[in-house]
């Protein structure tokens, strides 16, 4: 159980206000939204779409939403982190303008990849025999790609020098 310290709301100073219980209608909307996605193969685009759908449905972050996400096999922390990356306070644009590198072009174009992400990707792939991947290896690689912020559902890679 989370208790406030020094009169601060859960989540620390500036955190979300205490949430109201979700209505049955909101719970149905969450279930319908999540049913459209595979929690084992969730791309950043999928996460953005889920977060956008939640926002449009008026579903606010709460312990109840977190439980529903986790019960359905989704990573509530990753979805919340992604929402905070792409939305500022009150669902507005992120603070400080676009991310370094300009972010993704409009219309869902290519994702900008940092040198650190490339190093992590290279290090991860060195652990596998890429000429003989088992289904478990493929699943593990897909999960790690998602953790690194790559879209595992896209099969196109583009490098710009």
N, C-alpha and C positions, 0 to 999 in steps of 0.2 A: 504494500500500500504506500502511495506517495503522500507525504504530508508536507505542508508548506513550512518553511523555515523563515522566521523573522517577518512574517506577513507577506512573503513573496508568493506569487501564484506558482502552481506546479510548472516546471519547465524553466524556472529561474526568472530573473527580472526581464520584463518585456515578453515573457512567454505567453502562450495562448490563455485566454480566460478560461475558467472552469467550463466544461462543456455540458450541455443538456443531454439527457438520455435520447438515444436515437428512436425515432418513431418506427412503427412497423413498415410504413411506406419507404422510409429511408433505408431500412434494412433490406427490403426487396430490391430497391434500386442498386444498392451495393452488390447484392448477389447477382443481379442481372448484368451489371458492368463487369464483374470479375469472371463471369461465365464465358465471356468472349475471349479470354486470354489463358495461355498455358503458363502457369507459374514456374515451370521448369525451363522455359525458353523465353524469358521476358527481355525484350530489347529496351533500350532507352526510349525509343519511339513509343513502345507499348506503355511504358511507365508514364510518359507525358500524356498519352491518350487517357489512361486510367485517371490520372490526377485531374485532367481537364474535365472528364466526365463527372468526377466527384464534385468539382467546383460548380459545374452547370446544374447538378442535381441538388446543390446546397448542402452537400455532405461535408461536415467539418471534421478535422482531426479530433480523435477522442480515444480513450482507452477501449471503448466498445468497438470502434472501427478497427483499431489495432488487433483486437481479438478476432474479429471477423476475417481480417486479412490473413492472419497467421493460421486460423482454422482452415482456411481455403488453400494454404500452402504458399502464400505470398510473403515476401520479405517486407514487413511493414516499415522497418527502419530505412531500407533502400528506397522505397517509394516516398517516404517523408523527406529523406535527404534530397532526392531528385526534385521534389516539389519546391524545396527551399532553394535549390540551385536555379530553377527556372522561373520562380515567382518571388516577388518581394513581399513585404508586409501587406496584409489584406488582399493577397492574390494579385497584386500589381506586378509591374516589371521588376526584375532583380535590381537590387541597389548597386550603384556604381557603374551602371551601363552594361554593355555586352561583355562577355568574358574575353580574356586575352586571346588574340588570334582571330577575333571577330565572330567566333561561334559558327554554327552551321548556317549556310546560306538559306535565304527564304525558300520555301517550297520543299523542305526536307532534303536538301542536297547533301554533299559529302560532309562527314564529321571531321573536325580538326583533331589531330592526334599529337600529343606532346612527345618529346624525346623520352621522357620518363615512362610514358605508356608503352612506347616501342621497345624500350629496354625490358620492361616487365613482360611484355608479350614474347619477346625473343627468349628470355630466361624460362618462361613457362613452357614454350614449345620445345626447348632443348630436352625436356624430360620425357618426350615421346618419340617413338619411331613413327614418323609421319607416313611411312610407306606401308605400315601395318597397324592401323588403329582399331582397337576393339570398340564396341558400342559404349562401354563404360568410359574409355578414353575420350571418345567423341563427346559424351555427356559432360565429363569433367572439363574438357576444353571449352565447351559452350558456356558452362557455368562460370568459369574463370574469365572468359571474354566479357560476359555480362558484368561481373564484378569490377573489371577494369574499365567499364563504360563503353565497350564496343557493342555494336548491334550484332548479335550472333545470328539473327535471322536474315541478314543481308549477306550476299555472297560476292559482293563487289568491293575491291580494295583499290584505292587511288592514292598515289604518292605524288607530292608536289615538292620540287626543290627550289 
